[in-house]
Amino acid sequence: MTATTLLFRDDAYAASCQAKVIAVTPEGGVILDRTIFYAQGGGQPGDSGAILRANGETVEVTNTVYGADRSQVAHQVRAEAAARFETGETVELQLDWAKRFKRMRVHTALHLLSVVLPYPVTGGAIGDGDGRLDFDIPDAGLDKAEITEKLNALIGRDAPVTERWITDEELDANPGLVKTMSVKPPRGSGRVRLVEIEGIDLQPCGGTHVRRTGEIGTVVVTDIEKKGKQNRRVRMSLAD
């Protein structure tokens, strides 16, 4: 089985690419040999956009998901449109960049939020301009304005955001890198991707991020919810 090459892991800013059709699923998923579309997972939604065929047809992609064994990525389109694709044909992917970039900004901001609130993370979600993290916090007393101020101070440092890879064994030897209790780092390939915000944060993550924290822009903590005796949900939004 041919695996899909995940181009978004090496270049989150690529907005288009050429690819070849590997297969089409009965559910309307077009599986390609390579993709710039992020596949749904880790609290981040799958990308949307379009597939351009050589005959001039433009097919809307409504979501992107992993296949059953997670080695292939399916770009979800209407079933009748999927049936027209042929194995081996070359297509062009066009990403809904505006939506993706908002998610990249939010995702990177959530990494900073986990620094401002250094507690175990029990859950999280990324939206189109907003997001949340759930924390295992034994004592309440969180202040929205204070968290907002600290977040924007970190963003204002315009720190570089980079990625590198370590082995599964290196991760096992450094369990403190993992902040999330509910979502485990993606394993299976023998290596794990680390996302580093220079001088601020380092943690495993397979998602897409901006290149510098300054690209996030101003954020606002909009709500803090009590979800349990020791669980607080902190919501934040991009100010624009």
N, CA, C and O of each residue as an XYZ file, in Angstrom:
960
protein
N       0.843     -1.197      0.000
C       0.000      0.000      0.000
C       0.880      1.249      0.000
O       1.768      1.382      0.841
N       0.639      2.150     -0.926
C       1.408      3.388     -1.017
C       0.915      4.392      0.017
O      -0.272      4.715      0.058
N       1.816      4.881      0.843
C       1.455      5.866      1.863
C       1.390      7.255      1.243
O       2.064      7.532      0.251
N       0.581      8.120      1.828
C       0.488      9.512      1.399
C       1.599     10.313      2.069
O       1.728     10.289      3.293
N       2.404     11.022      1.275
C       3.446     11.888      1.821
C       2.808     13.154      2.367
O       2.078     13.845      1.657
N       3.086     13.457      3.629
C       2.444     14.593      4.318
C       3.313     15.839      4.165
O       4.166     16.125      5.005
N       3.083     16.566      3.087
C       3.900     17.743      2.798
C       3.692     18.851      3.820
O       4.594     19.660      4.041
N       2.516     18.902      4.450
C       2.227     19.978      5.398
C       3.127     19.913      6.625
O       3.297     20.918      7.315
N       3.702     18.757      6.907
C       4.592     18.644      8.065
C       5.913     19.352      7.840
O       6.540     19.812      8.794
N       6.340     19.443      6.601
C       7.605     20.103      6.283
C       7.419     21.546      5.846
O       8.324     22.365      6.002
N       6.249     21.862      5.300
C       5.979     23.233      4.843
C       4.501     23.545      5.025
O       3.681     23.262      4.151
N       4.175     24.127      6.165
C       2.779     24.456      6.464
C       2.270     25.624      5.628
O       1.074     25.913      5.644
N       3.151     26.298      4.900
C       2.764     27.470      4.115
C       2.489     27.144      2.648
O       2.094     28.027      1.886
N       2.691     25.885      2.241
C       2.410     25.501      0.855
C       0.899     25.520      0.630
O       0.154     24.843      1.338
N       0.455     26.290     -0.347
C      -0.976     26.445     -0.601
C      -1.456     25.639     -1.797
O      -2.661     25.538     -2.029
N      -0.528     25.064     -2.561
C      -0.921     24.235     -3.698
C       0.182     23.236     -3.988
O       1.337     23.447     -3.616
N      -0.176     22.146     -4.654
C       0.813     21.150     -5.065
C       0.176     20.214     -6.084
O      -1.047     20.136     -6.195
N       1.015     19.512     -6.820
C       0.537     18.473     -7.715
C       0.626     17.125     -7.017
O       1.502     16.910     -6.179
N      -0.275     16.225     -7.363
C      -0.303     14.898     -6.754
C      -0.932     13.918     -7.728
O      -1.538     14.315     -8.723
N      -0.780     12.631     -7.430
C      -1.398     11.590     -8.243
C      -2.443     10.834     -7.421
O      -2.273     10.616     -6.221
N      -3.516     10.446     -8.087
C      -4.585      9.703     -7.440
C      -4.131      8.264     -7.230
O      -3.718      7.589     -8.173
N      -4.213      7.799     -5.977
C      -3.880      6.410     -5.647
C      -5.124      5.537     -5.691
O      -5.110      4.430     -6.228
N      -6.204      6.062     -5.112
C      -7.446      5.295     -5.028
C      -8.590      6.227     -4.681
O      -8.384      7.386     -4.322
N      -9.807      5.697     -4.795
C     -11.016      6.417     -4.413
C     -11.827      5.504     -3.506
O     -12.043      4.337     -3.833
N     -12.275      6.019     -2.379
C     -13.039      5.210     -1.434
C     -14.531      5.276     -1.757
O     -14.979      6.228     -2.396
N     -15.309      4.278     -1.326
C     -16.757      4.297     -1.569
C     -17.442      5.483     -0.912
O     -18.521      5.893     -1.339
N     -16.814      6.045      0.140
C     -17.419      7.166      0.860
C     -17.129      8.513      0.206
O     -17.553      9.551      0.714
N     -16.415      8.505     -0.908
C     -16.118      9.770     -1.584
C     -14.793     10.371     -1.173
O     -14.622     11.589     -1.227
N     -13.851      9.535     -0.764
C     -12.527     10.023     -0.406
C     -11.536      9.797     -1.532
O     -11.377      8.672     -2.007
N     -10.871     10.856     -1.960
C      -9.852     10.758     -2.999
C      -8.497     10.659     -2.300
O      -8.064     11.599     -1.633
N      -7.835      9.516     -2.459
C      -6.547      9.280     -1.813
C      -5.438      9.617     -2.795
O      -5.418      9.115     -3.919
N      -4.517     10.470     -2.365
C      -3.436     10.958     -3.213
C      -2.081     10.495     -2.678
O      -1.956     10.123     -1.512
N      -1.067     10.525     -3.550
C       0.258     10.085     -3.126
C       0.971     11.116     -2.265
O       1.933     10.789     -1.570
N       0.497     12.379     -2.308
C       1.086     13.448     -1.493
C       0.016     14.506     -1.251
O      -0.912     14.649     -2.047
N       0.145     15.243     -0.158
C      -0.869     16.254      0.118
C      -0.319     17.382      0.982
O       0.567     17.176      1.812
N      -0.862     18.575      0.770
C      -0.597     19.726      1.635
C      -1.750     19.918      2.606
O      -1.680     20.786      3.476
N      -2.813     19.124      2.477
C      -4.000     19.242      3.324
C      -3.765     18.518      4.655
O      -3.401     17.342      4.676
N      -3.975     19.230      5.751
C      -3.857     18.599      7.066
C      -5.031     17.656      7.274
O      -6.181     18.021      7.033
N      -4.737     16.443      7.723
C      -5.783     15.453      7.981
C      -6.249     15.560      9.429
O      -5.434     15.618     10.350
N      -7.530     15.584      9.616
C      -8.163     15.798     10.912
C      -7.542     14.950     12.014
O      -7.360     13.743     11.851
N      -7.217     15.591     13.143
C      -6.639     14.858     14.258
C      -5.978     15.776     15.252
O      -5.590     16.894     14.912
N      -5.844     15.308     16.498
C      -5.176     16.086     17.528
C      -5.891     17.366     17.898
O      -5.266     18.308     18.385
N      -7.202     17.414     17.672
C      -7.965     18.617     17.980
C      -8.010     19.627     16.865
O      -8.710     20.634     16.972
N      -7.266     19.381     15.774
C      -7.259     20.294     14.631
C      -8.111     19.716     13.518
O      -7.920     18.559     13.144
N      -9.062     20.500     12.968
C      -9.922     20.008     11.891
C      -9.130     19.715     10.626
O      -8.038     20.247     10.424
N      -9.688     18.870      9.786
C      -9.083     18.607      8.488
C      -9.263     19.796      7.563
O     -10.234     20.544      7.673
N      -8.310     19.963      6.645
C      -8.373     21.089      5.715
C      -9.441     20.896      4.649
O      -9.892     19.783      4.379
N      -9.828     22.007      4.059
C     -10.738     22.014      2.915
C     -10.093     22.812      1.791
O      -9.062     23.458      1.978
N     -10.717     22.755      0.625
C     -10.163     23.446     -0.540
C     -10.710     22.855     -1.815
O     -11.918     22.652     -1.933
N      -9.841     22.571     -2.780
C     -10.305     22.055     -4.068
C      -9.247     21.182     -4.718
O      -8.049     21.327     -4.473
N      -9.729     20.266     -5.558
C      -8.865     19.461     -6.419
C      -9.151     19.880     -7.853
O     -10.297     19.845     -8.301
N      -8.106     20.278     -8.571
C      -8.240     20.677     -9.969
C      -7.776     19.525    -10.843
O      -6.652     19.042    -10.709
N      -8.666     19.085    -11.753
C      -8.324     17.997    -12.675
C      -7.800     18.571    -13.993
O      -8.031     19.739    -14.306
N      -7.100     17.747    -14.753
C      -6.492     18.190    -16.013
C      -7.539     18.616    -17.036
O      -7.247     19.415    -17.925
N      -8.772     18.081    -16.915
C      -9.828     18.442    -17.863
C     -10.511     19.762    -17.523
O     -11.474     20.152    -18.183
N     -10.016     20.454    -16.492
C     -10.571     21.747    -16.115
C     -11.607     21.691    -15.005
O     -12.058     22.730    -14.524
N     -11.984     20.502    -14.597
C     -12.985     20.370    -13.543
C     -12.380     20.733    -12.181
O     -11.264     20.330    -11.856
N     -13.140     21.499    -11.398
C     -12.752     21.844    -10.031
C     -13.688     21.118     -9.078
O     -14.907     21.281     -9.149
N     -13.114     20.315     -8.184
C     -13.905     19.511     -7.254
C     -13.643     20.005     -5.837
O     -12.496     20.057     -5.393
N     -14.699     20.363     -5.139
C     -14.571     20.885     -3.786
C     -14.207     19.770     -2.797
O     -14.803     18.693     -2.809
N     -13.225     20.048     -1.950
C     -12.858     19.148     -0.848
C     -13.451     19.726      0.431
O     -13.113     20.842      0.827
N     -14.332     18.971      1.076
C     -15.017     19.476      2.263
C     -14.300     19.131      3.565
O     -14.501     19.800      4.578
N     -13.470     18.097      3.547
C     -12.734     17.700      4.735
C     -11.603     16.758      4.321
O     -11.619     16.200      3.224
N     -10.629     16.591      5.202
C      -9.506     15.696      4.945
C      -9.311     14.819      6.174
O      -9.212     15.322      7.293
N      -9.256     13.501      5.963
C      -9.163     12.567      7.088
C      -8.149     11.474      6.774
O      -7.798     11.256      5.615
N      -7.685     10.793      7.812
C      -6.814      9.640      7.630
C      -7.639      8.415      7.269
O      -8.806      8.298      7.640
N      -6.999      7.498      6.530
C      -7.627      6.229      6.235
C      -7.581      5.316      7.443
O      -7.108      5.712      8.509
N      -8.067      4.101      7.283
C      -8.190      3.160      8.393
C      -6.859      2.864      9.065
O      -6.804      2.724     10.287
N      -5.770      2.767      8.278
C      -4.478      2.435      8.877
C      -3.595      3.663      9.095
O      -2.443      3.539      9.511
N      -4.140      4.849      8.813
C      -3.481      6.146      9.025
C      -2.247      6.357      8.144
O      -1.511      7.321      8.356
N      -2.004      5.498      7.177
C      -0.868      5.712      6.284
C      -1.285      6.508      5.048
O      -0.442      7.082      4.359
N      -2.579      6.537      4.774
C      -3.092      7.267      3.619
C      -4.071      8.350      4.064
O      -4.704      8.250      5.115
N      -4.176      9.390      3.230
C      -5.052     10.521      3.533
C      -6.131     10.612      2.467
O      -5.844     10.593      1.271
N      -7.384     10.713      2.920
C      -8.528     10.806      2.009
C      -9.064     12.229      1.995
O      -9.351     12.808      3.043
N      -9.195     12.786      0.790
C      -9.761     14.115      0.595
C     -11.232     13.926      0.244
O     -11.550     13.406     -0.825
N     -12.116     14.335      1.115
C     -13.535     14.030      0.975
C     -14.225     14.983      0.004
O     -14.180     16.205      0.150
N     -14.867     14.372     -0.996
C     -15.624     15.124     -2.009
C     -16.979     14.437     -2.163
O     -17.232     13.402     -1.546
N     -17.840     15.014     -2.984
C     -19.133     14.380     -3.250
C     -18.900     13.025     -3.933
O     -17.993     12.883     -4.754
N     -19.723     12.041     -3.587
C     -19.549     10.684     -4.103
C     -19.568     10.647     -5.624
O     -18.782      9.928     -6.240
N     -20.472     11.428     -6.238
C     -20.560     11.402     -7.696
C     -19.329     12.011     -8.349
O     -18.939     11.611     -9.446
N     -18.707     12.994     -7.662
C     -17.482     13.595     -8.188
C     -16.305     12.638     -8.002
O     -15.444     12.531     -8.876
N     -16.271     11.945     -6.865
C     -15.181     11.001     -6.603
C     -15.135      9.900     -7.655
O     -14.056      9.443     -8.032
N     -16.296      9.476     -8.126
C     -16.373      8.376     -9.091
C     -15.721      8.730    -10.425
O     -15.393      7.838    -11.207
N     -15.530     10.009    -10.691
C     -14.950     10.431    -11.973
C     -13.418     10.413    -11.958
O     -12.789     10.499    -13.013
N     -12.822     10.304    -10.785
C     -11.359     10.273    -10.711
C     -10.823      8.914    -11.160
O     -11.442      7.879    -10.916
N      -9.681      8.934    -11.812
C      -9.048      7.710    -12.282
C      -7.711      7.507    -11.574
O      -6.951      8.456    -11.381
N      -7.436      6.284    -11.195
C      -6.162      5.962    -10.547
C      -4.992      6.335    -11.460
O      -4.973      5.977    -12.637
N      -4.033      7.046    -10.909
C      -2.855      7.443    -11.667
C      -2.934      8.819    -12.277
O      -1.915      9.339    -12.732
N      -4.119      9.439    -12.308
C      -4.208     10.762    -12.925
C      -3.548     11.812    -12.033
O      -3.553     11.705    -10.806
N      -2.988     12.816    -12.676
C      -2.328     13.911    -11.965
C      -3.322     15.039    -11.735
O      -4.038     15.447    -12.650
N      -3.360     15.539    -10.506
C      -4.270     16.618    -10.148
C      -3.489     17.704     -9.420
O      -2.329     17.517     -9.054
N      -4.143     18.832     -9.217
C      -3.552     19.918     -8.432
C      -4.432     20.181     -7.223
O      -5.649     20.320     -7.342
N      -3.806     20.247     -6.067
C      -4.518     20.584     -4.836
C      -4.412     22.075     -4.575
O      -3.336     22.659     -4.702
N      -5.539     22.696     -4.206
C      -5.541     24.100     -3.816
C      -6.181     24.215     -2.435
O      -7.348     23.873     -2.243
N      -5.412     24.692     -1.501
C      -5.820     24.772     -0.109
C      -6.657     26.027      0.148
O      -6.400     27.082     -0.431
N      -7.664     25.903      1.025
C      -8.357     27.086      1.532
C      -7.406     27.732      2.533
O      -7.460     27.459      3.732
N      -6.535     28.592      2.014
C      -5.441     29.125      2.808
C      -5.913     30.032      3.936
O      -5.360     29.978      5.034
N      -6.917     30.860      3.695
C      -7.382     31.781      4.733
C      -7.833     31.025      5.975
O      -7.524     31.418      7.100
N      -8.566     29.935      5.761
C      -9.034     29.122      6.886
C      -7.855     28.434      7.573
O      -7.770     28.434      8.801
N      -6.956     27.854      6.799
C      -5.800     27.158      7.365
C      -4.937     28.103      8.203
O      -4.506     27.745      9.299
N      -4.683     29.320      7.683
C      -3.787     30.226      8.382
C      -4.352     30.627      9.740
O      -3.606     30.764     10.709
N      -5.667     30.815      9.812
C      -6.280     31.105     11.108
C      -6.051     29.954     12.074
O      -5.754     30.173     13.249
N      -6.188     28.733     11.586
C      -5.982     27.563     12.442
C      -4.525     27.455     12.881
O      -4.251     27.054     14.012
N      -3.594     27.805     12.005
C      -2.181     27.793     12.366
C      -1.900     28.798     13.468
O      -1.161     28.503     14.408
N      -2.480     29.976     13.360
C      -2.294     31.014     14.382
C      -2.868     30.560     15.719
O      -2.236     30.717     16.764
N      -4.078     29.993     15.674
C      -4.716     29.523     16.899
C      -3.912     28.385     17.529
O      -3.688     28.370     18.740
N      -3.479     27.429     16.695
C      -2.756     26.273     17.224
C      -1.481     26.711     17.932
O      -1.173     26.222     19.019
N      -0.747     27.620     17.330
C       0.481     28.099     17.958
C       0.178     28.862     19.243
O       0.920     28.759     20.220
N      -0.910     29.624     19.242
C      -1.309     30.353     20.452
C      -1.671     29.399     21.578
O      -1.423     29.700     22.746
N      -2.255     28.250     21.244
C      -2.603     27.276     22.274
C      -1.347     26.664     22.895
O      -1.340     26.331     24.080
N      -0.293     26.516     22.103
C       0.976     26.067     22.686
C       1.451     27.088     23.728
O       1.936     26.714     24.797
N       1.310     28.366     23.410
C       1.698     29.406     24.357
C       0.796     29.397     25.593
O       1.260     29.647     26.706
N      -0.478     29.112     25.396
C      -1.402     29.039     26.519
C      -0.980     27.943     27.503
O      -1.139     28.089     28.715
N      -0.438     26.842     26.963
C       0.018     25.758     27.835
C       1.275     26.140     28.605
O       1.646     25.467     29.566
N       1.929     27.216     28.184
C       3.076     27.751     28.923
C       2.589     28.703     30.013
O       3.066     28.658     31.147
N       1.637     29.562     29.659
C       1.067     30.495     30.633
C       0.395     29.723     31.773
O       0.484     30.115     32.936
N      -0.274     28.628     31.426
C      -0.922     27.764     32.413
C      -0.207     26.411     32.396
O      -0.603     25.523     31.641
N       0.828     26.237     33.204
C       1.659     25.025     33.154
C       1.041     23.847     33.912
O       1.602     23.354     34.890
N      -0.114     23.415     33.441
C      -0.824     22.301     34.057
C      -1.060     21.217     32.997
O      -1.013     21.505     31.801
N      -1.313     19.972     33.427
C      -1.615     18.920     32.448
C      -2.827     19.294     31.593
O      -3.832     19.787     32.106
N      -2.720     19.055     30.295
C      -3.796     19.363     29.350
C      -4.641     18.110     29.147
O      -4.119     17.060     28.774
N      -5.940     18.219     29.393
C      -6.835     17.068     29.284
C      -7.655     17.066     28.002
O      -8.359     16.094     27.727
N      -7.581     18.118     27.226
C      -8.329     18.174     25.973
C      -8.102     19.500     25.279
O      -7.531     20.426     25.855
N      -8.550     19.584     24.044
C      -8.390     20.828     23.307
C      -9.051     20.758     21.950
O      -9.364     19.677     21.452
N      -9.262     21.915     21.359
C      -9.862     21.984     20.027
C      -9.446     23.287     19.368
O      -9.260     24.310     20.026
N      -9.306     23.221     18.042
C      -8.899     24.372     17.240
C     -10.022     24.712     16.283
O     -10.509     23.844     15.559
N     -10.436     25.968     16.274
C     -11.485     26.414     15.368
C     -10.944     27.394     14.349
O      -9.733     27.575     14.224
N     -11.846     28.020     13.627
C     -11.458     28.979     12.599
C     -11.391     30.379     13.207
O     -12.267     31.216     12.991
N     -10.322     30.605     13.974
C     -10.152     31.891     14.634
C     -10.291     31.820     16.134
O     -10.133     32.831     16.819
N     -10.588     30.628     16.668
C     -10.662     30.470     18.113
C     -10.235     29.053     18.494
O     -10.042     28.199     17.628
N     -10.092     28.817     19.786
C      -9.691     27.500     20.247
C      -9.819     27.406     21.751
O     -10.149     28.382     22.424
N      -9.554     26.224     22.270
C      -9.652     26.015     23.719
C      -8.681     24.928     24.155
O      -8.276     24.069     23.372
N      -8.321     24.997     25.436
C      -7.599     23.923     26.102
C      -8.289     23.637     27.423
O      -8.766     24.552     28.094
N      -8.341     22.368     27.792
C      -8.863     21.941     29.086
C      -7.669     21.564     29.962
O      -6.768     20.844     29.531
N      -7.678     22.063     31.201
C      -6.559     21.840     32.104
C      -6.996     21.103     33.361
O      -8.099     21.300     33.872
N      -6.106     20.255     33.838
C      -6.299     19.600     35.128
C      -5.701     20.537     36.178
O      -4.499     20.516     36.444
N      -6.571     21.360     36.766
C      -6.128     22.384     37.707
C      -6.788     22.145     39.055
O      -8.014     22.196     39.157
N      -5.998     21.884     40.095
C      -6.594     21.581     41.397
C      -7.259     22.775     42.064
O      -8.161     22.602     42.883
N      -6.827     23.982     41.726
C      -7.391     25.165     42.354
C      -7.797     26.149     41.273
O      -7.072     26.338     40.296
N      -8.956     26.779     41.443
C      -9.450     27.726     40.440
C      -8.792     29.100     40.651
O      -7.628     29.180     41.042
N      -9.531     30.154     40.394
C      -8.986     31.492     40.581
C      -8.283     32.025     39.356
O      -7.461     32.935     39.469
N      -8.586     31.476     38.168
C      -7.972     31.960     36.938
C      -8.612     33.284     36.519
O      -9.817     33.483     36.670
N      -7.793     34.171     35.997
C      -8.261     35.503     35.609
C      -8.067     35.700     34.107
O      -6.946     35.595     33.608
N      -9.145     35.984     33.387
C      -9.079     36.118     31.929
C      -8.120     37.226     31.500
O      -7.307     37.035     30.595
N      -8.219     38.375     32.149
C      -7.392     39.514     31.755
C      -5.908     39.221     31.977
O      -5.067     39.579     31.153
N      -5.595     38.568     33.095
C      -4.194     38.254     33.393
C      -3.630     37.256     32.395
O      -2.505     37.418     31.922
N      -4.405     36.223     32.072
C      -3.946     35.227     31.102
C      -3.779     35.866     29.730
O      -2.805     35.593     29.029
N      -4.726     36.716     29.345
C      -4.646     37.421     28.061
C      -3.367     38.244     27.974
O      -2.677     38.220     26.955
N      -3.051     38.970     29.041
C      -1.854     39.813     29.063
C      -0.586     38.983     28.906
O       0.312     39.345     28.146
N      -0.519     37.869     29.629
C       0.666     37.018     29.547
C       0.805     36.369     28.175
O       1.911     36.245     27.649
N      -0.319     35.957     27.602
C      -0.290     35.364     26.263
C       0.244     36.358     25.238
O       1.126     36.025     24.447
N      -0.286     37.568     25.251
C       0.128     38.567     24.263
C       1.570     39.007     24.469
O       2.238     39.417     23.520
N       2.055     38.923     25.714
C       3.460     39.236     25.964
C       4.362     38.201     25.288
O       5.391     38.557     24.714
N       3.980     36.919     25.355
C       4.754     35.870     24.689
C       4.678     36.022     23.176
O       5.682     35.878     22.479
N       3.484     36.314     22.673
C       3.325     36.524     21.230
C       4.214     37.672     20.757
O       4.833     37.595     19.696
N       4.267     38.731     21.554
C       5.029     39.915     21.186
C       6.528     39.701     21.120
O       7.253     40.549     20.600
N       7.003     38.574     21.643
C       8.436     38.281     21.560
C       8.842     37.853     20.155
O      10.033     37.763     19.854
N       7.868     37.592     19.299
C       8.118     37.215     17.901
C       9.146     36.098     17.798
O      10.064     36.151     16.979
N       8.977     35.095     18.636
C       9.924     33.988     18.692
C       9.774     33.062     17.493
O       8.651     32.814     17.053
N      10.876     32.544     16.951
C      10.800     31.577     15.850
C      10.125     30.285     16.304
O      10.281     29.854     17.447
N       9.369     29.676     15.386
C       8.715     28.388     15.637
C       9.286     27.389     14.640
O       9.174     27.576     13.429
N       9.896     26.337     15.152
C      10.562     25.363     14.281
C      10.142     23.947     14.656
O       9.541     23.712     15.704
N      10.478     23.006     13.766
C      10.178     21.594     14.015
C      11.447     20.768     13.871
O      12.349     21.097     13.101
N      11.484     19.689     14.634
C      12.548     18.698     14.470
C      11.993     17.345     14.904
O      10.912     17.264     15.485
N      12.738     16.295     14.618
C      12.267     14.937     14.885
C      13.168     14.258     15.896
O      14.384     14.449     15.887
N      12.562     13.462     16.770
C      13.316     12.611     17.687
C      12.755     11.196     17.572
O      11.668     10.995     17.032
N      13.492     10.234     18.076
C      13.027      8.844     18.018
C      12.014      8.587     19.139
O      11.930      9.340     20.109
N      11.250      7.503     18.975
C      10.316      7.107     20.028
C      11.060      6.880     21.346
O      10.550      7.204     22.418
N      12.255      6.326     21.257
C      13.038      6.045     22.453
C      13.458      7.336     23.155
O      13.466      7.409     24.384
N      13.803      8.348     22.369
C      14.170      9.638     22.966
C      12.978     10.277     23.664
O      13.134     10.906     24.710
N      11.794     10.120     23.093
C      10.592     10.644     23.739
C      10.308      9.895     25.041
O       9.964     10.502     26.055
N      10.458      8.572     24.999
C      10.230      7.773     26.203
C      11.181      8.185     27.323
O      10.843      8.110     28.504
N      12.376      8.620     26.931
C      13.367      9.027     27.924
C      13.111     10.439     28.454
O      13.719     10.858     29.440
N      12.202     11.174     27.790
C      11.872     12.542     28.195
C      10.358     12.709     28.280
O       9.785     13.483     27.513
N       9.699     12.002     29.193
C       8.233     12.042     29.262
C       7.670     13.421     29.580
O       6.502     13.690     29.299
N       8.485     14.296     30.162
C       8.021     15.638     30.497
C       7.701     16.491     29.286
O       7.070     17.539     29.423
N       8.130     16.060     28.086
C       7.805     16.813     26.872
C       6.317     16.746     26.545
O       5.783     17.648     25.901
N       5.644     15.681     26.987
C       4.240     15.469     26.645
C       3.354     16.188     27.662
O       3.361     15.863     28.849
N       2.594     17.169     27.179
C       1.716     17.929     28.064
C       0.281     17.426     28.034
O      -0.470     17.629     28.988
N      -0.101     16.775     26.953
C      -1.489     16.376     26.774
C      -1.746     15.005     27.375
O      -1.016     14.052     27.105
N      -2.785     14.912     28.190
C      -3.155     13.646     28.805
C      -4.108     12.849     27.917
O      -4.140     11.620     27.981
N      -4.889     13.555     27.081
C      -5.921     12.887     26.289
C      -5.458     12.531     24.882
O      -5.905     11.532     24.319
N      -4.564     13.339     24.307
C      -4.078     13.105     22.948
C      -2.599     12.756     23.012
O      -1.778     13.579     23.417
N      -2.264     11.549     22.618
C      -0.877     11.107     22.650
C      -0.160     11.496     21.361
O      -0.784     11.576     20.303
N       1.146     11.738     21.446
C       1.912     12.068     20.242
C       1.788     10.963     19.201
O       1.769      9.783     19.552
N       1.704     11.332     17.920
C       1.595     10.316     16.871
C       2.833      9.443     16.796
O       3.946      9.940     16.621
N       2.635      8.134     16.930
C       3.737      7.191     16.864
C       3.495      6.188     15.740
O       2.481      6.247     15.045
N       4.429      5.280     15.576
C       4.260      4.223     14.596
C       5.328      4.243     13.528
O       5.624      3.213     12.922
N       5.914      5.413     13.288
C       6.952      5.516     12.255
C       8.349      5.406     12.848
O       9.340      5.390     12.118
N       8.428      5.331     14.182
C       9.731      5.252     14.829
C      10.303      6.591     15.219
O      11.350      6.661     15.862
N       9.621      7.662     14.834
C      10.088      8.992     15.197
C       8.888      9.881     15.517
O       7.764      9.613     15.093
N       9.154     10.939     16.271
C       8.108     11.848     16.728
C       8.533     13.274     16.430
O       9.693     13.638     16.622
N       7.597     14.076     15.962
C       7.880     15.468     15.582
C       7.718     16.393     16.782
O       6.684     16.390     17.452
N       8.759     17.187     17.044
C       8.713     18.181     18.096
C       8.533     19.564     17.494
O       9.140     19.893     16.475
N       7.694     20.371     18.132
C       7.523     21.768     17.734
C       8.131     22.637     18.832
O       7.750     22.538     19.998
N       9.084     23.493     18.442
C       9.776     24.348     19.407
C       9.463     25.809     19.153
O       9.588     26.297     18.030
N       9.059     26.498     20.199
C       8.937     27.959     20.175
C      10.144     28.467     20.945
O      10.217     28.323     22.165
N      11.080     29.056     20.238
C      12.411     29.325     20.781
C      12.366     30.047     22.123
O      11.785     31.124     22.258
N      12.999     29.415     23.112
C      13.093     30.010     24.435
C      11.810     29.974     25.241
O      11.757     30.509     26.349
N      10.746     29.332     24.683
C       9.444     29.360     25.359
C       8.863     27.973     25.574
O       8.430     27.651     26.680
N       8.847     27.138     24.522
C       8.122     25.871     24.621
C       8.715     24.829     23.689
O       9.270     25.153     22.640
N       8.585     23.566     24.096
C       8.992     22.423     23.274
C       8.074     21.266     23.619
O       8.009     20.844     24.773
N       7.349     20.741     22.601
C       6.448     19.621     22.850
C       6.156     18.877     21.547
O       6.253     19.453     20.463
N       5.797     17.588     21.657
C       5.441     16.819     20.457
C       4.145     17.346     19.860
O       3.206     17.668     20.588
N       4.092     17.435     18.539
C       2.876     17.904     17.875
C       2.963     17.599     16.386
O       4.011     17.787     15.769
N       1.864     17.130     15.814
C       1.828     16.849     14.385
C       1.084     17.894     13.593
O       0.881     17.735     12.389
N       0.667     18.984     14.264
C      -0.161     19.999     13.606
C       0.626     21.042     12.835
O       1.845     20.946     12.694
N      -0.088     22.037     12.340
C       0.508     23.111     11.547
C       0.615     24.380     12.391
O      -0.269     24.685     13.190
N       1.710     25.113     12.200
C       1.998     26.286     13.026
C       2.577     27.414     12.173
O       3.075     27.192     11.069
N       2.497     28.627     12.717
C       3.120     29.765     12.051
C       4.631     29.709     12.258
O       5.123     28.945     13.088
N       5.358     30.516     11.504
C       6.822     30.489     11.589
C       7.361     31.309     12.751
O       8.443     31.025     13.265
N       6.607     32.329     13.168
C       7.019     33.172     14.291
C       5.773     33.524     15.102
O       4.681     33.646     14.549
N       5.941     33.685     16.401
C       4.774     33.973     17.240
C       4.117     35.300     16.886
O       2.920     35.476     17.112
N       4.889     36.240     16.332
C       4.311     37.528     15.966
C       3.205     37.421     14.930
O       2.350     38.301     14.837
N       3.217     36.323     14.135
C       2.174     36.134     13.124
C       0.820     35.800     13.732
O      -0.204     35.900     13.057
N       0.805     35.402     15.005
C      -0.463     35.080     15.652
C      -1.340     36.317     15.754
O      -2.554     36.236     15.568
N      -0.736     37.457     16.046
C      -1.515     38.670     16.284
C      -2.047     38.679     17.713
O      -1.731     37.798     18.513
N      -2.845     39.674     18.014
C      -3.397     39.805     19.363
C      -4.484     38.766     19.615
O      -5.308     38.490     18.743
N      -4.476     38.192     20.824
C      -5.496     37.212     21.201
C      -6.217     37.686     22.452
O      -5.731     38.550     23.181
N      -7.383     37.106     22.684
C      -8.190     37.443     23.858
C      -8.702     36.149     24.483
O      -9.245     35.295     23.783
N      -8.535     36.002     25.778
C      -9.161     34.889     26.496
C     -10.614     35.271     26.728
O     -10.901     36.239     27.432
N     -11.526     34.515     26.139
C     -12.940     34.897     26.129
C     -13.762     34.253     27.221
O     -14.801     34.790     27.604
N     -13.316     33.097     27.742
C     -14.127     32.419     28.751
C     -13.284     31.397     29.505
O     -12.345     30.819     28.958
N     -13.629     31.191     30.747
C     -13.047     30.131     31.565
C     -14.202     29.375     32.200
O     -14.960     29.930     32.995
N     -14.328     28.096     31.838
C     -15.455     27.294     32.295
C     -14.997     26.223     33.268
O     -13.914     25.655     33.122
N     -15.827     25.955     34.255
C     -15.575     24.866     35.183
C     -16.210     23.612     34.614
O     -17.432     23.534     34.485
N     -15.385     22.627     34.271
C     -15.888     21.392     33.655
C     -15.841     20.198     34.612
O     -16.219     19.086     34.245
N     -15.382     20.433     35.822
C     -15.272     19.369     36.807
C     -14.537     19.893     38.022
O     -14.112     21.048     38.044
N     -14.382     19.053     39.033
C     -13.731     19.481     40.266
C     -12.331     20.008     40.012
O     -11.912     20.993     40.620
N     -11.603     19.351     39.110
C     -10.231     19.767     38.806
C     -10.039     20.002     37.310
O      -8.971     19.717     36.770
N     -11.050     20.513     36.651
C     -10.934     20.733     35.210
C     -11.473     22.108     34.844
O     -12.610     22.455     35.165
N     -10.629     22.886     34.162
C     -11.034     24.215     33.706
C     -10.812     24.306     32.203
O      -9.746     23.949     31.702
N     -11.816     24.784     31.494
C     -11.729     24.977     30.043
C     -11.478     26.451     29.767
O     -12.273     27.312     30.144
N     -10.362     26.726     29.102
C      -9.995     28.110     28.788
C     -10.147     28.326     27.292
O      -9.516     27.651     26.479
N     -10.995     29.275     26.953
C     -11.266     29.595     25.534
C     -10.569     30.896     25.159
O     -10.532     31.850     25.936
N     -10.011     30.910     23.935
C      -9.355     32.127     23.441
C      -9.700     32.333     21.976
O     -10.060     31.394     21.266
N      -9.582     33.580     21.539
C      -9.888     33.939     20.149
C      -8.842     34.886     19.612
O      -8.205     35.621     20.367
N      -8.668     34.866     18.307
C      -7.870     35.889     17.644
C      -8.655     37.194     17.695
O      -9.861     37.204     17.450
N      -7.985     38.280     18.009
C      -8.686     39.564     18.168
C      -9.273     40.060     16.852
O     -10.232     40.832     16.859
N      -8.707     39.624     15.712
C      -9.217     40.082     14.425
C     -10.175     39.078     13.828
O     -10.704     39.300     12.739
